[in-house]
């Protein structure tokens, strides 16, 4: 028998972890079949999508080879994984673009992805530079405070000494932290 297009109704997981899908022809014929697709992708379609159904050579081992996607946006060479709610309303995607970037977020428009992921090692190095600069300033200030003569030129009393920094925010060079390959919104 040639593969046929049927309407997806529902799915359940059997005792060995296989997704069993219920489909029908729009009239009276309801069938169940195992879902087959790319390895490593776990996908459960929403009701009333079109499924490609086929019989196999094993009796009772019918198969769903795929479910039609009516929200295609990926360009050649790209992969886009997306999720919807039960009504089919878009919720989230991970989009691996042909330019080497990955878009992660709740928007279908690539130009909307304007926030960048952070490179931890580069960020930590920049924070270390800032901490060293602040610690150097503290050392110089404390050296000045220790030799300051009260009353000269017009200030009375000793200036306070400072402790070394425990700086955590990076303000020295944010551009080194930006990961241009991963954008999210």
C-alpha positions, 0 to 999 in steps of 0.5 A: 500500500502506498503512503496516505495522508491522514489527520492526526488526532492524538498520541500516547506513549506505550510501555517501552517509550514509543509514541503511538499516534491515532489518525483518521481519514476524515470519515470513519476509518481511525488507525494507530501507528508508531511515529518515526522521525529523525533520531534525537528529536522528540516531537508531539504534534497538535491535533488536526495536522496532516500525517503521512501514514503507511503500512509496513511489511510487519503485520500491525506495525503501521507507521507515521513517517512525519507530520506536515509543517505549515510554518516553514521559515528555515533557509537552505542549510538551516534547522529550526526547532519550534514549539507551539501551544495546543492551538498551534500558536507559536511559543519558542524556537531554536534556529540554527542559521546558515551564517553560523549563528543560533537564535534562541527565543520566543520570536520568529523574526530573526531581526528581533534577536538583539541580545547576545550570549556572554562568553564566560572566560572572556568576561572573567578575564575582563573582570580580572583586569578591572579588579587589578586597576581598582586595586592599583588605585587603592594602593596609590590612595593608601600610599598617599593617605599614609604620608598626608600631612594634616592641614596642608594645603587646606584640609584638616584630618587624615584621609581614609584608607581603602580596602582592596576591591572585590569587584564583580561587574565588568566595565572595562571592555564589554565587547570582548564578552559578546558572543556573536554566534548566539542571540536570544530575545 
